[in-house]
Amino acid sequence: MDAVLHALADSGRRTVIEALRNGEVSAGELAALLPIARPGVSRHLRVLREAGLVEVRSDAQRRMYRLKTEPLVELDDWLDSYRGLWRTRLDALHTEVARESTEKGNLT
């Protein structure tokens, strides 16, 4: 999971992930989305491959990339254990804000 978090920490790699949400995209099309030179794009794609977030296949002269969702599901499962904690704390904050608002309303 550390490799996935590292890969997603970069905005350029997140742009690639977003582009792959709807299906396969060629390396050239992905490169056009990023304001960096091709070697930089290749490094981003390598990091994403090594993290297990994308897979690549050759189609004649083109390299086609596809999103692999399994690592994202694993990350979502890990985050889910924290959602209950966040929800509880946000509910408590909401209750406190409502209580303060009611008390201020009673003072006027």
NUMIZA-782673 format. One record per residue: x, y negated, z negated of N, C-alpha, C, CB in turn; residue number from 1; chain; residue in three letters. Coordinates in nm, 3 decimals, always signed. Atoms other than C-alpha are relative to their C-alpha. Glycine has a CB too. Layout:
N
{pt {X, Y, Z}, {X, Y, Z}, {X, Y, Z}, {X, Y, Z}, NUM, 'A', 'Ala'},
...
END
This chain:
108
{pt {+0.082, +0.119, +0.000}, {+0.000, +0.000, +0.000}, {+0.086, -0.126, +0.000}, {-0.093, +0.000, -0.120}, 1, 'A', 'Met'},
{pt {-0.088, +0.117, -0.001}, {+0.295, -0.235, -0.055}, {+0.032, -0.046, +0.142}, {+0.129, +0.031, -0.076}, 2, 'A', 'Asp'},
{pt {-0.031, +0.035, -0.139}, {+0.380, -0.220, +0.315}, {-0.119, -0.069, +0.066}, {+0.038, +0.126, +0.079}, 3, 'A', 'Ala'},
{pt {+0.120, +0.062, -0.055}, {+0.020, -0.308, +0.404}, {-0.013, -0.143, -0.051}, {-0.126, +0.081, -0.037}, 4, 'A', 'Val'},
{pt {+0.009, +0.135, +0.056}, {+0.017, -0.606, +0.167}, {+0.109, -0.090, +0.058}, {+0.012, +0.005, -0.153}, 5, 'A', 'Leu'},
{pt {-0.109, +0.078, -0.061}, {+0.354, -0.721, +0.301}, {-0.037, -0.039, +0.143}, {+0.132, +0.080, -0.001}, 6, 'A', 'His'},
{pt {+0.037, +0.027, -0.139}, {+0.229, -0.692, +0.659}, {-0.109, -0.106, +0.009}, {-0.046, +0.129, +0.068}, 7, 'A', 'Ala'},
{pt {+0.111, +0.094, -0.005}, {-0.088, -0.886, +0.584}, {+0.034, -0.136, -0.059}, {-0.118, +0.058, -0.074}, 8, 'A', 'Leu'},
{pt {-0.041, +0.127, +0.061}, {+0.102, -1.160, +0.400}, {+0.034, -0.107, +0.104}, {+0.118, +0.022, -0.091}, 9, 'A', 'Ala'},
{pt {-0.040, +0.093, -0.106}, {+0.203, -1.318, +0.731}, {-0.120, -0.038, +0.086}, {+0.110, +0.061, +0.087}, 10, 'A', 'Asp'},
{pt {+0.116, +0.045, -0.076}, {-0.051, -1.531, +0.915}, {+0.003, +0.047, +0.146}, {-0.009, -0.152, -0.004}, 11, 'A', 'Ser'},
{pt {-0.010, -0.050, -0.137}, {+0.080, -1.424, +1.256}, {-0.046, +0.145, +0.012}, {+0.142, -0.013, +0.050}, 12, 'A', 'Gly'},
{pt {+0.044, -0.140, -0.002}, {+0.028, -1.059, +1.172}, {-0.150, +0.011, -0.027}, {+0.078, +0.082, -0.105}, 13, 'A', 'Arg'},
{pt {+0.146, -0.001, +0.019}, {-0.321, -1.136, +1.042}, {-0.071, -0.039, +0.129}, {-0.040, -0.096, -0.115}, 14, 'A', 'Arg'},
{pt {+0.057, +0.037, -0.130}, {-0.391, -1.303, +1.378}, {-0.005, +0.122, +0.092}, {+0.082, -0.114, +0.066}, 15, 'A', 'Thr'},
{pt {-0.003, -0.121, -0.081}, {-0.288, -0.981, +1.551}, {-0.109, +0.096, -0.046}, {+0.140, +0.069, -0.007}, 16, 'A', 'Val'},
{pt {+0.102, -0.091, +0.054}, {-0.509, -0.774, +1.320}, {-0.140, -0.047, +0.042}, {+0.010, +0.006, -0.156}, 17, 'A', 'Ile'},
{pt {+0.131, +0.054, -0.041}, {-0.805, -1.005, +1.394}, {-0.025, +0.027, +0.148}, {-0.007, -0.151, -0.029}, 18, 'A', 'Glu'},
{pt {+0.016, -0.022, -0.145}, {-0.744, -0.972, +1.769}, {-0.032, +0.146, +0.031}, {+0.127, -0.042, +0.074}, 19, 'A', 'Ala'},
{pt {+0.021, -0.142, -0.024}, {-0.752, -0.593, +1.739}, {-0.131, +0.052, -0.056}, {+0.114, +0.078, -0.057}, 20, 'A', 'Leu'},
{pt {+0.126, -0.043, +0.062}, {-1.085, -0.581, +1.554}, {-0.098, +0.058, +0.101}, {-0.065, -0.115, -0.072}, 21, 'A', 'Arg'},
{pt {+0.099, -0.040, -0.100}, {-1.280, -0.536, +1.876}, {+0.051, +0.104, +0.098}, {-0.047, -0.119, +0.075}, 22, 'A', 'Asn'},
{pt {-0.051, -0.102, -0.089}, {-1.058, -0.277, +2.040}, {+0.144, -0.024, +0.041}, {-0.085, +0.010, +0.122}, 23, 'A', 'Gly'},
{pt {-0.138, +0.006, -0.045}, {-0.731, -0.225, +2.220}, {+0.033, -0.133, +0.068}, {+0.029, +0.114, +0.095}, 24, 'A', 'Glu'},
{pt {-0.049, +0.122, -0.062}, {-0.525, -0.523, +2.327}, {+0.144, +0.026, +0.044}, {-0.010, -0.123, -0.098}, 25, 'A', 'Val'},
{pt {-0.138, -0.020, -0.048}, {-0.207, -0.530, +2.533}, {+0.096, -0.089, -0.078}, {+0.009, -0.032, +0.152}, 26, 'A', 'Ser'},
{pt {-0.103, +0.077, +0.069}, {+0.118, -0.654, +2.387}, {+0.009, -0.141, +0.058}, {+0.137, +0.070, +0.012}, 27, 'A', 'Ala'},
{pt {-0.004, +0.131, -0.063}, {+0.115, -0.939, +2.638}, {-0.112, -0.091, -0.047}, {-0.007, +0.015, +0.150}, 28, 'A', 'Gly'},
{pt {+0.114, +0.079, +0.048}, {-0.230, -1.053, +2.529}, {+0.022, -0.042, -0.146}, {-0.131, +0.080, +0.013}, 29, 'A', 'Glu'},
{pt {-0.029, +0.035, +0.139}, {-0.121, -1.040, +2.166}, {+0.106, -0.109, -0.008}, {+0.046, +0.124, -0.078}, 30, 'A', 'Leu'},
{pt {-0.107, +0.100, -0.002}, {+0.192, -1.239, +2.245}, {-0.055, -0.139, +0.034}, {+0.108, +0.039, +0.102}, 31, 'A', 'Ala'},
{pt {+0.059, +0.128, -0.038}, {-0.023, -1.510, +2.403}, {-0.072, -0.068, -0.117}, {-0.097, +0.020, +0.116}, 32, 'A', 'Ala'},
{pt {+0.072, +0.055, +0.116}, {-0.202, -1.557, +2.070}, {+0.093, -0.066, -0.101}, {-0.079, +0.108, -0.068}, 33, 'A', 'Leu'},
{pt {-0.094, +0.048, +0.101}, {+0.113, -1.638, +1.875}, {+0.096, -0.102, +0.060}, {+0.078, +0.118, -0.060}, 34, 'A', 'Leu'},
{pt {-0.089, +0.106, -0.052}, {+0.324, -1.954, +1.913}, {+0.148, +0.030, -0.026}, {-0.037, -0.134, -0.065}, 35, 'A', 'Pro'},
{pt {-0.138, -0.040, +0.022}, {+0.651, -1.760, +1.893}, {+0.050, +0.077, +0.121}, {+0.014, +0.085, -0.128}, 36, 'A', 'Ile'},
{pt {-0.060, -0.071, -0.112}, {+0.892, -1.595, +2.135}, {-0.032, +0.149, -0.008}, {+0.152, -0.022, +0.002}, 37, 'A', 'Ala'},
{pt {+0.032, -0.143, -0.008}, {+0.839, -1.236, +2.248}, {+0.074, +0.087, -0.103}, {+0.031, +0.051, +0.138}, 38, 'A', 'Arg'},
{pt {-0.067, -0.082, +0.102}, {+1.110, -1.092, +2.018}, {-0.067, -0.011, -0.138}, {+0.148, -0.040, -0.010}, 39, 'A', 'Pro'},
{pt {+0.072, +0.018, +0.126}, {+0.921, -1.238, +1.721}, {-0.130, +0.078, -0.002}, {-0.029, -0.148, -0.025}, 40, 'A', 'Gly'},
{pt {+0.123, -0.077, -0.012}, {+0.597, -1.083, +1.844}, {+0.030, +0.148, -0.017}, {-0.070, -0.027, +0.136}, 41, 'A', 'Val'},
{pt {-0.040, -0.142, +0.012}, {+0.774, -0.748, +1.878}, {+0.029, +0.036, -0.145}, {+0.122, +0.029, +0.087}, 42, 'A', 'Ser'},
{pt {-0.028, -0.027, +0.142}, {+0.896, -0.775, +1.518}, {-0.130, +0.010, -0.079}, {+0.090, -0.110, -0.060}, 43, 'A', 'Arg'},
{pt {+0.130, -0.006, +0.069}, {+0.542, -0.849, +1.397}, {-0.069, +0.134, +0.028}, {-0.091, -0.117, +0.044}, 44, 'A', 'His'},
{pt {+0.065, -0.126, -0.037}, {+0.409, -0.549, +1.588}, {+0.069, +0.119, -0.065}, {-0.001, +0.017, +0.152}, 45, 'A', 'Leu'},
{pt {-0.073, -0.109, +0.067}, {+0.682, -0.327, +1.445}, {-0.038, +0.008, -0.148}, {+0.153, -0.021, +0.015}, 46, 'A', 'Arg'},
{pt {+0.040, +0.000, +0.141}, {+0.595, -0.433, +1.089}, {-0.140, +0.059, -0.016}, {+0.005, -0.144, -0.058}, 47, 'A', 'Val'},
{pt {+0.137, -0.053, +0.006}, {+0.228, -0.360, +1.156}, {-0.003, +0.151, +0.027}, {-0.090, -0.073, +0.101}, 48, 'A', 'Leu'},
{pt {-0.008, -0.145, -0.028}, {+0.314, -0.018, +1.305}, {+0.055, +0.074, -0.121}, {+0.089, +0.028, +0.124}, 49, 'A', 'Arg'},
{pt {-0.063, -0.066, +0.115}, {+0.540, +0.071, +1.012}, {-0.091, +0.003, -0.122}, {+0.130, -0.070, -0.036}, 50, 'A', 'Glu'},
{pt {+0.096, +0.003, +0.110}, {+0.264, -0.027, +0.769}, {-0.119, +0.090, +0.028}, {-0.047, -0.142, -0.025}, 51, 'A', 'Ala'},
{pt {+0.110, -0.089, -0.037}, {+0.029, +0.207, +0.954}, {-0.127, -0.074, +0.041}, {-0.031, +0.090, -0.113}, 52, 'A', 'Gly'},
{pt {+0.118, +0.080, -0.035}, {-0.205, -0.077, +1.054}, {-0.035, +0.002, +0.148}, {+0.021, -0.142, -0.043}, 53, 'A', 'Leu'},
{pt {+0.026, -0.008, -0.144}, {-0.169, -0.038, +1.430}, {+0.069, +0.122, +0.057}, {+0.048, -0.129, +0.072}, 54, 'A', 'Val'},
{pt {-0.069, -0.104, -0.076}, {-0.084, +0.232, +1.675}, {+0.010, -0.050, +0.144}, {-0.076, +0.138, -0.008}, 55, 'A', 'Glu'},
{pt {-0.028, +0.046, -0.135}, {+0.049, +0.191, +2.025}, {-0.001, +0.119, +0.095}, {+0.136, -0.075, +0.007}, 56, 'A', 'Val'},
{pt {-0.007, -0.100, -0.106}, {+0.012, +0.383, +2.348}, {+0.043, -0.071, +0.127}, {-0.137, +0.074, +0.018}, 57, 'A', 'Arg'},
{pt {-0.043, +0.056, -0.128}, {+0.161, +0.332, +2.690}, {-0.110, +0.021, +0.102}, {+0.133, +0.065, +0.048}, 58, 'A', 'Ser'},
{pt {+0.095, -0.005, -0.111}, {-0.065, +0.256, +2.984}, {+0.073, -0.057, +0.120}, {-0.134, -0.080, -0.032}, 59, 'A', 'Asp'},
{pt {-0.089, +0.040, -0.109}, {+0.163, +0.248, +3.288}, {+0.110, -0.088, -0.058}, {-0.080, -0.076, +0.114}, 60, 'A', 'Ala'},
{pt {-0.105, +0.091, +0.048}, {+0.384, -0.056, +3.225}, {-0.041, -0.078, -0.125}, {+0.037, -0.097, +0.110}, 61, 'A', 'Gln'},
{pt {+0.050, +0.077, +0.114}, {+0.170, -0.196, +2.945}, {+0.002, +0.083, -0.128}, {-0.142, -0.051, +0.027}, 62, 'A', 'Arg'},
{pt {+0.012, -0.064, +0.132}, {+0.177, -0.119, +2.575}, {-0.130, -0.050, -0.060}, {+0.125, -0.033, -0.093}, 63, 'A', 'Arg'},
{pt {+0.131, +0.033, +0.053}, {-0.172, -0.109, +2.429}, {-0.001, +0.028, -0.151}, {-0.112, +0.082, +0.072}, 64, 'A', 'Met'},
{pt {+0.005, -0.012, +0.146}, {-0.226, -0.167, +2.057}, {-0.143, +0.015, -0.047}, {+0.066, -0.123, -0.067}, 65, 'A', 'Tyr'},
{pt {+0.132, -0.028, +0.057}, {-0.517, -0.045, +1.848}, {+0.012, -0.007, -0.152}, {-0.054, +0.140, +0.046}, 66, 'A', 'Arg'},
{pt {+0.006, +0.011, +0.145}, {-0.613, -0.117, +1.488}, {-0.028, +0.136, -0.063}, {-0.107, -0.102, -0.043}, 67, 'A', 'Leu'},
{pt {+0.027, -0.119, +0.080}, {-0.597, +0.170, +1.240}, {-0.059, -0.049, -0.132}, {+0.131, +0.088, -0.023}, 68, 'A', 'Lys'},
{pt {+0.071, +0.056, +0.116}, {-0.848, +0.105, +0.964}, {+0.030, +0.073, -0.131}, {-0.147, +0.004, +0.025}, 69, 'A', 'Thr'},
{pt {-0.022, -0.076, +0.123}, {-0.738, +0.372, +0.715}, {+0.076, -0.078, -0.107}, {+0.075, +0.127, +0.032}, 70, 'A', 'Glu'},
{pt {-0.069, +0.076, +0.104}, {-0.483, +0.149, +0.539}, {-0.085, -0.113, -0.058}, {+0.129, -0.057, +0.055}, 71, 'A', 'Pro'},
{pt {+0.088, +0.107, +0.049}, {-0.743, -0.128, +0.514}, {-0.105, +0.057, -0.093}, {-0.067, -0.073, +0.118}, 72, 'A', 'Leu'},
{pt {+0.095, -0.066, +0.088}, {-0.992, +0.115, +0.361}, {+0.066, +0.028, -0.135}, {-0.052, +0.131, +0.064}, 73, 'A', 'Val'},
{pt {-0.074, -0.027, +0.124}, {-0.728, +0.218, +0.106}, {+0.018, -0.129, -0.081}, {+0.138, +0.062, +0.032}, 74, 'A', 'Glu'},
{pt {-0.015, +0.129, +0.067}, {-0.662, -0.149, +0.025}, {-0.134, -0.046, -0.058}, {+0.056, -0.106, +0.097}, 75, 'A', 'Leu'},
{pt {+0.133, +0.038, +0.048}, {-1.035, -0.217, -0.006}, {-0.039, +0.082, -0.123}, {-0.105, +0.020, +0.112}, 76, 'A', 'Asp'},
{pt {+0.029, -0.085, +0.117}, {-1.072, +0.078, -0.245}, {+0.075, -0.049, -0.123}, {+0.036, +0.147, +0.029}, 77, 'A', 'Asp'},
{pt {-0.080, +0.051, +0.111}, {-0.792, -0.060, -0.460}, {-0.058, -0.132, -0.053}, {+0.147, -0.021, +0.044}, 78, 'A', 'Trp'},
{pt {+0.058, +0.129, +0.040}, {-0.945, -0.409, -0.461}, {-0.135, +0.018, -0.068}, {-0.015, -0.091, +0.121}, 79, 'A', 'Leu'},
{pt {+0.132, -0.023, +0.058}, {-1.285, -0.264, -0.549}, {+0.006, +0.016, -0.151}, {-0.062, +0.123, +0.062}, 80, 'A', 'Asp'},
{pt {-0.013, -0.016, +0.145}, {-1.157, -0.177, -0.894}, {+0.007, -0.134, -0.071}, {+0.124, +0.084, -0.034}, 81, 'A', 'Ser'},
{pt {-0.008, +0.133, +0.059}, {-1.105, -0.550, -0.953}, {-0.128, -0.081, +0.022}, {+0.117, -0.075, +0.058}, 82, 'A', 'Tyr'},
{pt {+0.122, +0.077, -0.029}, {-1.435, -0.670, -0.805}, {-0.094, -0.004, -0.119}, {-0.071, +0.059, +0.120}, 83, 'A', 'Arg'},
{pt {+0.086, -0.003, +0.117}, {-1.630, -0.560, -1.112}, {+0.048, -0.098, -0.106}, {-0.007, +0.140, -0.059}, 84, 'A', 'Gly'},
{pt {-0.058, +0.095, +0.096}, {-1.393, -0.757, -1.335}, {-0.028, -0.143, +0.043}, {+0.151, +0.023, -0.014}, 85, 'A', 'Leu'},
{pt {+0.025, +0.135, -0.050}, {-1.421, -1.066, -1.115}, {-0.147, -0.035, -0.011}, {+0.047, -0.012, +0.145}, 86, 'A', 'Trp'},
{pt {+0.144, +0.025, +0.004}, {-1.799, -1.033, -1.095}, {-0.044, -0.029, -0.144}, {-0.077, +0.121, +0.056}, 87, 'A', 'Arg'},
{pt {+0.035, +0.020, +0.140}, {-1.827, -1.004, -1.475}, {+0.045, -0.138, -0.046}, {+0.063, +0.109, -0.088}, 88, 'A', 'Thr'},
{pt {-0.052, +0.131, +0.041}, {-1.609, -1.310, -1.528}, {-0.076, -0.114, +0.067}, {+0.149, -0.010, +0.032}, 89, 'A', 'Arg'},
{pt {+0.075, +0.105, -0.068}, {-1.794, -1.514, -1.266}, {-0.142, -0.011, -0.055}, {-0.005, +0.028, +0.150}, 90, 'A', 'Leu'},
{pt {+0.133, +0.004, +0.063}, {-2.129, -1.415, -1.420}, {+0.007, -0.072, -0.133}, {-0.055, +0.143, -0.019}, 91, 'A', 'Asp'},
{pt {-0.017, +0.067, +0.129}, {-2.000, -1.527, -1.760}, {+0.021, -0.150, +0.020}, {+0.120, +0.060, -0.077}, 92, 'A', 'Ala'},
{pt {-0.020, +0.142, -0.030}, {-1.884, -1.857, -1.609}, {-0.132, -0.065, +0.038}, {+0.103, -0.018, +0.113}, 93, 'A', 'Leu'},
{pt {+0.130, +0.052, -0.042}, {-2.222, -1.907, -1.446}, {-0.091, -0.021, -0.123}, {-0.067, +0.095, +0.102}, 94, 'A', 'His'},
{pt {+0.081, +0.010, +0.121}, {-2.395, -1.841, -1.780}, {+0.044, -0.119, -0.084}, {+0.009, +0.129, -0.082}, 95, 'A', 'Thr'},
{pt {-0.053, +0.111, +0.080}, {-2.168, -2.089, -1.958}, {-0.035, -0.135, +0.063}, {+0.152, +0.013, -0.016}, 96, 'A', 'Glu'},
{pt {+0.034, +0.125, -0.070}, {-2.223, -2.358, -1.695}, {-0.148, -0.031, -0.017}, {+0.037, +0.009, +0.150}, 97, 'A', 'Val'},
{pt {+0.144, +0.020, +0.017}, {-2.600, -2.308, -1.716}, {-0.032, -0.042, -0.143}, {-0.077, +0.129, +0.035}, 98, 'A', 'Ala'},
{pt {+0.023, +0.036, +0.140}, {-2.587, -2.325, -2.097}, {+0.041, -0.145, -0.025}, {+0.079, +0.095, -0.093}, 99, 'A', 'Arg'},
{pt {-0.048, +0.138, +0.017}, {-2.382, -2.647, -2.089}, {-0.096, -0.099, +0.065}, {+0.143, -0.017, +0.060}, 100, 'A', 'Glu'},
{pt {+0.093, +0.087, -0.071}, {-2.620, -2.796, -1.836}, {-0.129, -0.017, -0.079}, {-0.029, +0.056, +0.140}, 101, 'A', 'Ser'},
{pt {+0.123, +0.004, +0.080}, {-2.920, -2.708, -2.053}, {+0.022, -0.085, -0.125}, {-0.045, +0.142, -0.039}, 102, 'A', 'Thr'},
{pt {-0.029, +0.079, +0.119}, {-2.757, -2.857, -2.363}, {+0.009, -0.147, +0.032}, {+0.130, +0.047, -0.065}, 103, 'A', 'Glu'},
{pt {-0.010, +0.140, -0.040}, {-2.676, -3.181, -2.182}, {-0.138, -0.056, +0.034}, {+0.095, -0.016, +0.121}, 104, 'A', 'Lys'},
{pt {+0.135, +0.043, -0.031}, {-3.034, -3.197, -2.058}, {-0.083, -0.026, -0.126}, {-0.069, +0.105, +0.086}, 105, 'A', 'Gly'},
{pt {+0.071, +0.018, +0.127}, {-3.162, -3.165, -2.416}, {+0.045, -0.124, -0.076}, {+0.018, +0.122, -0.087}, 106, 'A', 'Asn'},
{pt {-0.052, +0.115, +0.070}, {-2.944, -3.455, -2.532}, {-0.058, -0.129, +0.054}, {+0.150, -0.004, +0.008}, 107, 'A', 'Leu'},
{pt {+0.051, +0.125, -0.057}, {-3.107, -3.708, -2.301}, {-0.147, -0.019, -0.028}, {+0.023, -0.003, +0.148}, 108, 'A', 'Thr'},
END
